[in-house]
Amino acid sequence: MLLEARHWAVAFVDCSPVIRRVELVERLQGHARFIVVHDTETEPDQVAATVYAFEGVFARFRFRTDYRVFKPFTTILSDESPFELTAAEAVR
């Protein structure tokens, strides 16, 4: 079954190589309420192309929430509704 063949409540994206996640997020946009992308921290040792590709595709979503309490970081994307973190989970 193709990812685009149905609407998902939550889609979890965590694959290797990391750059493949960009394609999956693009395919899932409009087909999932929430897209959870794991390992989205932007460390200096990461390949710059991957960092820029993430930011480019993430910017296309209406809502973005970054969970940065613990590493690895996770980003939740949606065009349908925001994903709210608790006060303890929010970045200080």
VOGU-3710 file (C-alpha; in Angstrom, 3 decimals, decimal comma):
1> mllearhwav> 0,000/0,000/0,000  1,273/3,440/-0,848  1,667/5,965/1,954  -0,564/8,342/0,036  -3,381/5,785/-0,326  -4,950/6,674/3,025  -5,027/9,286/5,761  -2,965/8,465/8,837  -3,611/9,791/12,344  0,112/9,621/13,152
11> afvdcspvir> 3,039/8,774/10,907  6,432/8,134/12,509  9,462/8,839/10,316  12,788/7,429/11,527  14,808/5,743/8,808  18,273/5,601/7,377  19,798/7,294/5,535  18,575/10,462/7,243  18,085/12,346/3,960  15,411/9,774/2,992
21> rvelverlqg> 13,231/11,218/5,772  12,785/14,405/3,749  11,153/12,470/0,890  8,901/10,568/3,285  7,745/13,760/5,012  6,969/15,308/1,617  4,934/12,242/0,624  3,050/12,208/3,924  2,068/15,884/3,855  -1,683/16,008/3,387
31> harfivvhdt> -1,987/12,323/4,314  -1,371/12,412/8,090  -2,711/14,482/10,967  0,673/14,395/12,687  4,045/13,481/11,232  6,600/12,691/13,922  10,178/12,972/12,673  12,866/11,537/14,942  16,496/12,682/15,219  15,999/16,260/14,044
41> etepdqvaat> 18,694/18,002/16,050  21,020/20,094/13,961  24,498/19,468/15,267  27,592/21,009/13,666  28,833/17,577/12,580  25,677/16,822/10,574  25,819/17,126/6,829  24,686/20,649/5,928  22,566/19,399/3,021  20,483/17,269/5,394
51> vyafegvfar> 19,945/20,168/7,812  18,845/22,512/5,013  16,619/19,836/3,478  14,869/19,297/6,827  14,275/23,000/7,327  13,000/23,417/3,772  10,368/20,708/4,042  9,447/21,551/7,647  8,724/25,157/6,653  5,930/23,949/4,334
61> frfrtdyrvf> 3,769/22,862/7,275  1,288/25,090/9,054  2,231/23,755/12,502  5,597/22,642/13,854  6,502/21,546/17,376  10,042/20,647/18,411  10,585/18,378/21,409  14,028/19,298/22,706  14,051/18,174/26,336  16,169/15,084/25,609
71> kpfttilsde> 18,365/14,134/22,674  17,755/12,928/20,104  15,279/15,717/19,321  11,936/15,057/17,656  9,817/17,322/15,447  6,026/17,024/15,094  4,522/18,476/11,912  0,912/19,066/10,933  -1,263/21,052/8,556  -4,391/20,160/10,555
81> spfeltaaea> -3,722/21,134/14,172  -0,913/22,110/16,536  0,668/19,555/18,834  0,856/21,109/22,294  3,678/20,335/24,691  3,238/20,643/28,441  5,070/23,450/30,219  7,664/20,942/31,448  8,331/19,772/27,881  8,561/23,200/26,279
91> vr> 11,956/24,643/25,461  13,040/27,110/28,110
//
